[in-house]
Amino acid sequence: MQASASTESAAVGDRVTYTATVTNTGETAAAGAVVVGTLSDGLTHVSARIGDAPCNGVRPIICDAGRLEAGASVTVTLLAEAREPGAHTLAVYAASESFDRADDEPLATVQTDIRP
């Protein structure tokens, strides 16, 4: 999984675009694939899309990837507004009917430093 932010630093009130790309590196299709994003408290969810489809929820943000063929990728784009100064993160998780992590560690995190 790869994740990035449109900027490493922003001011309170600015909007930051986060992008996460998930690739099925397995040998078979992943049915029921989902990508889940969690923003830290200093960031407010504005919108989220997986491809052309909207995602659901706010905390967490749940994006339904459906069936992800072997070798295929999906990209989630999330727009957030900076609300509080400090170092804030987007944590990204992925799961499917055949891939469910036993721990609660994200597959990727992206940090943005928010200035007053």
FENVENGI-V813760 format. One record per residue. RES is the residue in one small letter. OMEGA is omega in degrees with one decimal (999 if undefined). Layout:
res: (RES:RES)
omega: (OMEGA:OMEGA)
//
This chain:
res: (m:q:a:s:a:s:t:e:s:a:a:v:g:d:r:v:t:y:t:a:t:v:t:n:t:g:e:t:a:a:a:g:a:v:v:v:g:t:l:s:d:g:l:t:h:v:s:a:r:i:g:d:a:p:c:n:g:v:r:p:i:i:c:d:a:g:r:l:e:a:g:a:s:v:t:v:t:l:l:a:e:a:r:e:p:g:a:h:t:l:a:v:y:a:a:s:e:s:f:d:r:a:d:d:e:p:l:a:t:v:q:t:d:i:r:p)
omega: (175.9:177.6:-179.9:176.5:179.6:178.1:176.6:-176.5:-179.8:176.6:175.1:-178.8:177.1:174.1:-179.0:176.9:176.4:178.3:176.7:177.6:179.8:178.8:174.2:-179.3:179.2:-178.4:-179.6:178.4:176.6:179.0:176.8:-177.9:175.9:172.7:-176.4:177.6:177.9:177.5:174.2:-170.4:-178.8:179.5:178.8:178.4:175.5:177.8:177.0:-179.7:169.9:-170.8:178.6:-175.1:177.6:174.0:-177.5:173.8:179.4:179.0:9.8:174.4:-174.8:-178.7:-177.2:179.0:-179.0:179.7:-179.7:-177.2:176.9:179.9:-178.5:179.2:170.9:179.8:175.8:176.4:-175.5:177.3:-179.5:175.6:178.6:-175.3:-176.2:176.4:177.0:177.2:-176.0:-172.7:163.6:174.2:-175.4:179.2:174.5:178.5:172.9:178.5:-177.9:-179.8:179.0:-178.0:-179.9:180.0:-178.5:-179.3:177.2:175.7:177.3:172.5:176.5:-179.6:173.1:177.4:-176.9:178.4:176.1:999)
//
